[in-house]
Structure formats: C-alpha cells, structure tokens
C-alpha cells in the first residue's frame, strides 16, 4: 500500500479520535482505513493505538509516529507544490459489478496505480446501480444501453454477450437452431437485464426480440453462470465472463450466427466541471485499456476468430 496515504490515514485517526470519523473525513471506506492502519503499524513494528468501543488513543509509539507522520506529510506537500499540481493524485471511489470488476477492472486499476503512484482506489463492487452523490462515488462503471437522459457518461467500450449451456444440459435434448427455439428451453435470467426478453441481430435484418422463461432468476450474473455450468439451463452471459469456460469445454456457445444485442460499457460521473485530474486520467486510461489490453481483447473475441 501507499505509505504516504497510510500516514495521512493514521494522522486523521489520531486527530479525530475515531476510525469512523477518519473514514468520513477522507471519503474512504472503514475497511480501507483499517487496512491502512495495519500497514502503518506493520511499517513501524509497533502498536500505535489503544482501541475502545467509542474512541481510540495513542500509545507511546503512536505519539512518536504521529509527529513523524506530520513531518512527512508536510514535506510531501512541499514537494507536490514544487511539481505539477495538475498531475493525477488522491483517492478515487469506483463502483462496478462483480463480473466486470473481477474480469477487467482489477487489471485496469492495477495498471493505473502503477502509472500514477500518487493515486489510490477504493473499488466498490455491487450489481445494483448506485447513487453517486449519496454514496460518494466518483465513477460508476456500468454495462447498459439504457442510460438516463440526465446522466453524464463516457462510453469506454463494448460488451458482447453469448448464449451458452453446459454439455450436460444439452445431452438428450436438441440445441436451439433459431432464437425462437429458446421457448423450448429452460432459460436462466438476470434480474437487471434480459429478465423476460432476449434481443438478437443477424446481419442486416431487423433486431429480433425473443421471449424467454425459466425456473431460475438471479440478481448476480456470476451465480447464473455457475448454475449454467452445472447444467441448470441456458443463459445469456457477457462474453468476457463466459470465455474461459467456453475454452475449457465446460460451456457450449449456442446460436453462433445470431448476435445478442451489444451493450456499452460506460463510465458515469457527476459533473464535467472541475473534474479532478485523477478522474480524468482514469477515464482516459479505461478507454485505452478496453481498446488495447490483450487480456481483455482475448476474452471478448469469439472462439472461431482465435483459431
């Protein structure tokens, strides 16, 4: 972890007398504050705080460390003033779905932090749409085609989907040859997208809307993917999530000639005015990452194009 940030976190805890108050002042999660404090104590090789249910107080080692942290932070401020004040720095709170965070954002964020060592990321993983203002989120990454008109968003990339099933599910029953054949299959549906209708495109033909139904629905796409591997039914999944299972033969792609509706990957934020350098840099970084990262491109490419 960034020791300078750890020093700032420790200073806020000591001055405010509470880890919760420090988290609120720094716009940081309680878990992240706890991790930075543990990093500082490991760095110093001593316990720095006495903890009670209501307040914290400094140990003898904590008193010494607090004075040194203040000196270090003052020196860092002087160095920042001498450098580029517009360089990316500070904490970014980013919200994302589980599947996208695990498959893409973890790698993209790691690359960003290596490139901009004065930044820190608090990644909030949840499939529900967040309220950016109430939850103090700087950037929400969403896969959608239904942006609200008042949203400020930047399209970062595309998300293609794929219809899949396990070999065990297909054993003894015919695979669908046309989208309409899905009516004869147990379709596992995602609560936030394609709950009852899946949309397909074929060459220049008009988009086709196909009613689907089944005995399992969930608000977590990774849970549906796991159930699909177990042979529970047919699922519509982001290609990037299904790709490793397709390569391993645990899933089979269905209706390969038909393309499920393509969706956009968007970065959503609250204002274009006075955008922090770190947020602007993150948007530019993600746009480039989704366009060029070889791991992401491999995960989103149809299997027939890789051979």
Secondary structure, DSSP 8 states (H G I E B T S, - for coil): --HHHHHHHHHHHHHHT-HHHHHHHHT--HHHHHHHHHHHHHHHTS--EEE-SS-EEE-HHHHHHHHHHHHHHHHHHHHHHHS-TTS--EEEEEEE-HHHIIIIIHHHHHHHHHH-TTEEEEEEE-SS---TTTTT-SEEEEEES---TT-EEEEEEEE-EEEEE-HHHHTTS---SSGGGGGGS-EEEETTB-SSEEEEE-TTS--EEEE---S-EES-HHHHHHHHHTT--EEEEEHHHHHHHHHTTSSEEE-TTSEE--EEEEEEES-STT--HHHHHHHHHHHHHHHH-HHHHHHHS-HHHH-
